[in-house]
Amino acid sequence: MDKLFGTLRLTPLGARRRTRPTALQTAAEYSGRWGWTLAVGSPTARPGTACDCGAARCAAPNLHLRVGPVIAPGATAAELAARCPEGAPLLLPTGHQFDVLDVPAQPGLQALVRLERMGTQVGPVLASPAGRLLLFVAPGTAERLPDLLYRMGWDDASLDLACHGLGSYLAAPPTPLGPLGPMRWLRRPAADTAPPEARLLLGTLAYACHRTRDRETEFAS
């Protein structure tokens, strides 16, 4: 993963050992500054990225199986400390302030570069240590994704492109995914900027995923 993201602008990881106050202060920024809903997750019981929830792609594997209280936007670090048990990860529930498009890292990075060169406004982007890119888009995208892809001519079930909406969760940076490492920002949220409409990103993302799949098929044959 370090090699894959080495030439891109990742938010510095900083000290490898983060204290609980630092993690809570980060969560307070999500809640207070960005106005995001938070949830208290459950510590992972085993390593790996396959999740017992059964979802083909899960952005909080084994961290959301015993979700605690949902925390409304505006919570302070002190309020979060009082509501979060020691060692419990903080999650970002999708479907409230944003949905998230989930693609493999390689085509996702290619699409991100192309979108930014075209001047497209891209919202927050997370780099998962599981080799995925997570792009924040307007809420409601997950429900409309099949129709959006159909209208763009990309209604291809084999595309490795998913969307997390209501009922799904993201591990909030810097939460680690077992031994793989922490979730990290590739593009941090910007002040007063709403997540973009998915239609502005989907065509480029789908094309990049399609090209990657074709190349992999060609190499395998």
Residue frames relative to the residue before (quaternion, step in Angstrom):
aa qw qx qy qz dx dy dz
M 1.0000 0.0000 0.0000 0.0000 0.00 0.00 0.00
D 0.6296 0.5287 -0.3473 0.4511 3.61 0.95 -0.77
K 0.6472 0.5115 -0.3181 0.4673 3.57 1.01 -0.80
L 0.6518 0.5376 -0.3115 0.4349 3.56 0.97 -0.88
F 0.7822 0.3205 -0.1614 0.5094 3.58 0.90 -0.94
G 0.3740 0.7949 -0.4382 0.1902 3.58 1.29 -0.06
T 0.7406 0.4071 -0.2357 0.4798 3.61 1.01 -0.71
L 0.6354 0.5365 -0.3267 0.4491 3.60 1.27 0.01
R 0.5598 -0.6220 0.4443 0.3200 3.53 -1.29 0.39
L 0.0056 -0.7889 0.6124 -0.0503 3.55 0.00 1.30
T 0.5174 -0.5956 0.5046 0.3507 3.55 -1.12 0.63
P 0.5311 -0.6531 0.4167 0.3432 3.64 -0.74 0.98
L 0.4631 -0.6904 0.4898 0.2626 3.52 -0.98 0.89
G 0.2934 -0.7763 0.5102 0.2258 3.58 1.11 -0.65
A 0.7999 -0.2385 0.1921 0.5161 3.55 -1.16 -0.54
R 0.4980 -0.6753 0.4546 0.2990 3.55 -0.96 0.84
R 0.7300 0.3346 -0.2231 0.5525 3.58 1.10 -0.57
R 0.1054 -0.8060 0.5819 0.0236 3.55 -0.41 1.25
T 0.3857 -0.7185 0.5266 0.2401 3.55 -0.94 0.85
R 0.6604 -0.5099 0.3765 0.4026 3.54 -1.27 0.40
P 0.6418 0.5122 -0.3641 0.4396 3.67 0.84 -0.73
T 0.6320 0.5302 -0.3413 0.4505 3.60 1.00 -0.75
A 0.6586 0.5023 -0.3093 0.4672 3.59 0.90 -0.88
L 0.6775 0.4811 -0.2983 0.4697 3.60 0.96 -0.81
Q 0.6252 0.5224 -0.3438 0.4669 3.58 1.04 -0.66
T 0.6222 0.5257 -0.3322 0.4756 3.55 1.08 -0.73
A 0.6584 0.4994 -0.3034 0.4744 3.58 0.96 -0.89
A 0.6269 0.5350 -0.3369 0.4553 3.59 1.05 -0.74
E 0.6055 0.5343 -0.3536 0.4721 3.58 1.12 -0.60
Y 0.6347 0.5173 -0.3341 0.4668 3.58 0.96 -0.81
S 0.7197 0.4617 -0.2486 0.4551 3.55 0.89 -0.98
G 0.7753 0.3845 -0.1936 0.4621 3.56 0.78 -1.05
R 0.7524 0.4068 -0.2256 0.4664 3.56 0.75 -1.03
W 0.7813 0.3262 -0.1685 0.5048 3.56 0.93 -0.94
G 0.4021 -0.7520 0.4543 0.2577 3.60 1.23 -0.20
W 0.4028 0.7236 -0.4667 0.3106 3.56 1.05 0.77
T 0.4775 -0.6259 0.5400 0.2977 3.53 -1.24 0.61
L 0.1546 -0.7810 0.6003 0.0755 3.58 -1.07 0.78
A 0.1087 -0.7647 0.6273 0.0997 3.55 -1.28 0.30
V 0.4076 -0.6848 0.5480 0.2541 3.56 -1.17 0.63
G 0.2211 -0.8083 0.5368 0.0979 3.56 -0.66 1.11
S 0.4983 -0.6211 0.5069 0.3302 3.53 -1.34 -0.19
P 0.5240 -0.6335 0.4526 0.3454 3.61 -0.92 0.81
T 0.5303 -0.6403 0.4508 0.3250 3.55 -0.99 0.82
A 0.3393 -0.7624 0.5215 0.1780 3.57 -0.91 0.92
R 0.7969 0.1060 -0.0576 0.5920 3.57 1.19 -0.32
P 0.5427 -0.6260 0.4409 0.3453 3.59 -1.11 0.53
G 0.5696 0.6046 -0.4412 0.3397 3.53 -1.30 0.22
T 0.4493 -0.7097 0.4884 0.2366 3.55 -1.28 0.30
A 0.5244 0.6017 -0.4381 0.4135 3.62 1.22 -0.08
C 0.2135 -0.8120 0.5368 0.0831 3.57 -0.77 1.07
D 0.5314 -0.6514 0.4503 0.3008 3.54 -1.07 0.78
C 0.5299 0.6407 -0.4177 0.3664 3.62 1.21 -0.22
G 0.4784 -0.7072 0.4101 0.3205 3.58 1.24 -0.31
A 0.4804 0.6634 -0.4488 0.3573 3.59 1.23 -0.08
A 0.5376 -0.6343 0.4483 0.3282 3.56 -0.99 0.85
R 0.7678 0.0970 -0.0500 0.6313 3.56 1.11 -0.77
C 0.0266 0.7886 -0.6128 0.0443 3.57 -0.68 1.06
A 0.2896 -0.7899 0.5215 0.1423 3.58 -0.79 1.03
A 0.7310 0.2531 -0.2203 0.5942 3.58 1.31 0.23
P 0.0112 -0.8689 0.4944 0.0191 3.60 0.82 1.00
N 0.8602 0.0043 -0.0843 0.5029 3.52 -0.82 1.21
L 0.5760 0.5796 -0.3838 0.4301 3.60 1.21 0.37
H 0.7413 0.4060 -0.2155 0.4891 3.59 1.22 -0.34
L 0.4104 0.7512 -0.4487 0.2567 3.58 1.24 0.19
R 0.7568 0.1567 -0.1267 0.6218 3.58 1.24 -0.40
V 0.0328 -0.8427 0.5372 -0.0142 3.56 0.46 1.22
G 0.3234 -0.7504 0.5511 0.1691 3.55 -0.89 0.99
P 0.8166 -0.2420 0.1544 0.5007 3.59 -1.09 -0.56
V 0.3785 -0.6666 0.5910 0.2513 3.52 -1.18 0.70
I 0.2302 -0.7988 0.5496 0.0822 3.56 -0.79 1.08
A 0.3973 -0.7392 0.4984 0.2175 3.56 -0.63 1.16
P 0.6379 -0.5324 0.3817 0.4049 3.61 -1.15 0.50
G 0.7151 0.4625 -0.3361 0.4022 3.53 -1.20 0.64
A 0.4657 0.6897 -0.4481 0.3265 3.62 1.23 0.00
T 0.3758 -0.7102 0.5529 0.2206 3.55 -1.10 0.75
A 0.6787 -0.4688 0.3580 0.4375 3.57 -1.30 0.18
A 0.6432 0.5210 -0.3272 0.4558 3.60 1.01 -0.78
E 0.6564 0.5002 -0.3110 0.4713 3.59 0.96 -0.82
L 0.6457 0.5125 -0.3200 0.4669 3.57 1.01 -0.78
A 0.6344 0.5368 -0.3296 0.4481 3.59 1.00 -0.82
A 0.6729 0.5038 -0.2966 0.4533 3.57 1.03 -0.77
R 0.7478 0.4106 -0.2065 0.4791 3.59 1.12 -0.60
C 0.7074 0.4477 -0.2543 0.4842 3.58 1.22 -0.30
P 0.3850 -0.7234 0.5186 0.2439 3.62 -0.61 1.04
E 0.6207 -0.5459 0.4114 0.3840 3.55 -1.17 0.58
G 0.8237 0.2320 -0.1897 0.4814 3.55 -0.87 1.00
A 0.5606 0.6007 -0.4026 0.4035 3.61 1.22 -0.17
P 0.3894 -0.7295 0.5042 0.2489 3.62 -0.77 0.94
L 0.3690 -0.6947 0.5676 0.2431 3.53 -1.23 0.51
L 0.1816 -0.8006 0.5687 0.0504 3.53 -0.92 1.01
L 0.3134 -0.6953 0.6083 0.2198 3.53 -1.32 0.39
P 0.2584 -0.7642 0.5668 0.1671 3.62 -0.43 1.13
T 0.3086 -0.7484 0.5555 0.1900 3.58 -0.83 0.93
G 0.6731 0.5025 -0.3668 0.4000 3.54 -1.30 0.32
H 0.6284 0.5098 -0.3430 0.4771 3.60 1.25 -0.05
Q 0.8185 0.0868 -0.0228 0.5674 3.59 0.26 -1.24
F 0.8007 0.0394 0.0015 0.5978 3.58 1.23 -0.35
D 0.2459 -0.6541 0.6749 0.2371 3.50 -1.46 0.20
V 0.2818 -0.7711 0.5509 0.1500 3.59 -1.24 0.24
L 0.2877 -0.7268 0.6015 0.1649 3.55 -0.89 1.02
D 0.1662 -0.8038 0.5710 0.0127 3.55 -0.85 1.09
V 0.1074 0.7977 -0.5787 0.1313 3.58 -0.52 1.23
P 0.6150 -0.5149 0.4126 0.4317 3.61 -1.21 0.28
A 0.6292 -0.5955 0.3491 0.3572 3.55 -1.07 0.76
Q 0.6825 0.5226 -0.3245 0.3948 3.60 0.76 -0.97
P 0.7196 0.3828 -0.2769 0.5088 3.66 0.68 -0.89
G 0.5922 0.5756 -0.3694 0.4261 3.58 1.10 -0.57
L 0.6599 0.4950 -0.3000 0.4791 3.57 0.99 -0.85
Q 0.6327 0.5253 -0.3307 0.4630 3.58 0.99 -0.79
A 0.6708 0.4908 -0.2941 0.4719 3.56 0.94 -0.89
L 0.6361 0.5422 -0.3294 0.4391 3.58 0.98 -0.84
V 0.6461 0.5082 -0.3182 0.4722 3.58 0.95 -0.86
R 0.6717 0.4982 -0.3000 0.4589 3.59 0.89 -0.91
L 0.6527 0.5197 -0.3191 0.4495 3.59 0.91 -0.87
E 0.6908 0.4728 -0.2862 0.4663 3.58 0.90 -0.87
R 0.6140 0.5296 -0.3480 0.4706 3.58 1.10 -0.59
M 0.6744 0.4779 -0.2848 0.4855 3.58 1.11 -0.68
G 0.5097 -0.6656 0.4092 0.3601 3.58 1.28 -0.14
T 0.3755 0.7284 -0.4884 0.2998 3.58 1.23 0.37
Q 0.4180 -0.6967 0.5234 0.2566 3.57 -0.93 0.91
V 0.0900 -0.7986 0.5950 0.0064 3.57 -0.47 1.25
G 0.3914 -0.7306 0.5126 0.2243 3.57 -0.91 0.89
P 0.7779 -0.2801 0.2243 0.5159 3.59 -1.18 -0.44
V 0.0872 -0.7778 0.6216 0.0316 3.56 -1.14 0.72
L 0.1833 -0.7783 0.5949 0.0823 3.55 -0.92 1.00
A 0.2393 -0.7222 0.6282 0.1630 3.54 -1.18 0.69
S 0.2108 -0.7856 0.5731 0.0992 3.55 -0.60 1.18
P 0.4876 -0.6626 0.4738 0.3143 3.62 -0.98 0.73
A 0.5796 0.5753 -0.3712 0.4419 3.57 1.30 -0.12
G 0.5958 -0.6045 0.3549 0.3920 3.59 1.27 0.19
R 0.5751 0.5644 -0.3808 0.4536 3.57 1.14 0.65
L 0.2555 -0.7068 0.6321 0.1886 3.52 -1.33 0.45
L 0.1517 -0.7927 0.5895 0.0334 3.56 -0.92 0.99
L 0.0872 -0.8238 0.5599 -0.0136 3.57 -0.41 1.28
F 0.3609 -0.7492 0.5204 0.1941 3.57 -0.69 1.12
V 0.0142 0.7827 -0.6200 0.0519 3.55 -0.94 1.00
A 0.7320 -0.4364 0.2918 0.4344 3.55 -1.31 0.18
P 0.5420 -0.6168 0.4501 0.3510 3.62 -1.04 0.71
G 0.6970 0.4296 -0.3481 0.4566 3.54 -1.13 0.73
T 0.4752 0.6973 -0.4303 0.3206 3.60 1.25 -0.20
A 0.6297 0.5635 -0.3515 0.4029 3.60 0.90 -0.89
E 0.6707 0.5006 -0.2994 0.4583 3.56 0.96 -0.85
R 0.7549 0.3924 -0.2023 0.4850 3.58 1.04 -0.78
L 0.4062 0.7643 -0.4492 0.2217 3.60 1.25 -0.17
P 0.6636 0.4969 -0.3496 0.4364 3.69 0.72 -0.83
D 0.6774 0.4846 -0.3001 0.4650 3.59 0.95 -0.84
L 0.6297 0.5336 -0.3337 0.4553 3.59 1.02 -0.79
L 0.6714 0.4823 -0.3018 0.4749 3.59 0.92 -0.89
Y 0.6242 0.5423 -0.3361 0.4509 3.58 1.02 -0.78
R 0.6828 0.4938 -0.2893 0.4541 3.58 0.87 -0.94
M 0.7015 0.4388 -0.2625 0.4965 3.58 1.15 -0.56
G 0.5195 -0.6571 0.4049 0.3665 3.57 1.28 -0.07
W 0.6016 0.5583 -0.3541 0.4483 3.57 1.22 0.43
D 0.3164 0.7512 -0.5204 0.2544 3.59 1.05 0.67
D 0.2735 0.7540 -0.5234 0.2875 3.53 0.64 1.26
A 0.3607 -0.7795 0.4706 0.2020 3.58 -0.33 1.25
S 0.6538 0.5333 -0.3238 0.4281 3.60 1.15 -0.44
L 0.4633 0.6588 -0.4670 0.3650 3.60 1.21 -0.03
D 0.3424 -0.7243 0.5604 0.2100 3.58 -0.93 0.91
L 0.4155 0.6631 -0.4872 0.3878 3.54 0.48 1.30
A 0.0158 0.8066 -0.5872 0.0659 3.55 -0.64 1.15
C 0.2070 -0.7633 0.5937 0.1484 3.55 -1.29 0.15
H 0.2608 -0.7553 0.5870 0.1303 3.56 -0.95 0.98
G 0.0155 0.8039 -0.5920 0.0542 3.55 -0.72 1.14
L 0.8271 -0.1439 0.1212 0.5296 3.57 -1.09 -0.69
G 0.7804 0.3119 -0.2532 0.4791 3.55 -0.94 0.96
S 0.6749 0.4462 -0.2953 0.5081 3.59 1.28 -0.10
Y 0.2326 -0.7722 0.5812 0.1085 3.55 -1.30 0.36
L 0.2274 -0.7147 0.6397 0.1680 3.52 -1.34 0.49
A 0.4275 -0.6280 0.5699 0.3132 3.55 -1.15 0.57
A 0.3509 -0.7653 0.5028 0.1960 3.58 -0.59 1.15
P 0.4867 -0.6466 0.4884 0.3264 3.63 -0.83 0.85
P 0.6296 -0.1822 -0.7522 -0.0679 1.59 -2.02 1.51
T 0.1466 0.8207 -0.5396 0.1176 3.63 1.02 0.71
P 0.3291 -0.7496 0.5344 0.2100 3.63 -0.82 0.91
L 0.3032 -0.6974 0.6138 0.2119 3.54 -1.25 0.52
G 0.7770 -0.3072 0.1573 0.5264 3.54 0.17 1.30
P 0.8145 -0.2488 0.1847 0.4904 3.58 -1.02 -0.80
L 0.5154 0.6750 -0.4143 0.3272 3.61 1.22 -0.17
G 0.5795 -0.5643 0.3936 0.4369 3.55 1.12 -0.61
P 0.6670 -0.5494 0.3484 0.3632 3.58 -1.32 0.07
M 0.5290 -0.5367 0.5403 0.3744 3.50 -1.38 0.26
R 0.0526 -0.8160 0.5756 -0.0069 3.58 -0.96 0.86
W 0.4841 -0.6421 0.5090 0.3071 3.55 -1.20 0.56
L 0.2095 -0.7269 0.6398 0.1356 3.52 -1.06 0.86
R 0.7476 0.0169 -0.0214 0.6635 3.55 1.19 -0.72
R 0.3059 -0.7787 0.5219 0.1664 3.57 -0.51 1.17
P 0.6160 -0.5269 0.4155 0.4126 3.60 -1.23 0.36
A 0.2672 -0.7394 0.5966 0.1613 3.55 -1.18 0.64
A 0.5852 -0.6090 0.4074 0.3474 3.55 -1.05 0.78
D 0.8674 0.0771 -0.0790 0.4852 3.54 -1.11 0.88
T 0.5631 0.5697 -0.4083 0.4377 3.58 1.07 0.67
A 0.2977 -0.7638 0.5498 0.1605 3.57 -0.60 1.16
P 0.5902 -0.5520 0.4297 0.4029 3.61 -1.12 0.51
P 0.5059 -0.6783 0.4363 0.3059 3.61 -0.94 0.82
E 0.5828 -0.5307 0.4728 0.3939 3.53 -1.31 0.29
A 0.5549 -0.6585 0.3984 0.3159 3.57 -0.88 0.97
R 0.5979 0.5979 -0.3693 0.3856 3.60 1.03 -0.70
L 0.6169 0.5620 -0.3440 0.4305 3.60 1.18 -0.51
L 0.7495 0.3794 -0.1913 0.5077 3.57 1.20 -0.54
L 0.6021 0.6574 -0.3505 0.2870 3.53 1.02 -0.88
G 0.6462 0.5408 -0.3406 0.4171 3.59 0.86 -0.88
T 0.6894 0.4708 -0.2748 0.4770 3.57 0.89 -0.95
L 0.6500 0.5127 -0.3162 0.4633 3.59 0.97 -0.81
A 0.6716 0.4999 -0.3026 0.4556 3.58 0.89 -0.94
Y 0.6359 0.5289 -0.3280 0.4564 3.57 0.99 -0.81
A 0.6669 0.4997 -0.3034 0.4621 3.59 0.91 -0.91
C 0.6504 0.5027 -0.3146 0.4746 3.60 0.99 -0.81
H 0.6390 0.5331 -0.3168 0.4551 3.57 1.02 -0.83
R 0.6677 0.4970 -0.3023 0.4645 3.59 0.91 -0.93
T 0.6490 0.5149 -0.3201 0.4596 3.58 0.96 -0.82
R 0.6507 0.5107 -0.3182 0.4632 3.57 0.96 -0.85
D 0.6557 0.5140 -0.3182 0.4524 3.61 0.94 -0.83
R 0.6507 0.5093 -0.3189 0.4642 3.59 0.98 -0.82
E 0.6539 0.5097 -0.3155 0.4616 3.58 0.97 -0.85
T 0.6382 0.5216 -0.3187 0.4680 3.58 1.05 -0.77
E 0.6513 0.5207 -0.3084 0.4579 3.57 1.01 -0.89
F 0.6749 0.4902 -0.3016 0.4618 3.58 0.93 -0.86
A 0.6704 0.5144 -0.2996 0.4429 3.58 1.06 -0.74
S 0.6639 0.5312 -0.3033 0.4302 3.60 1.15 -0.60
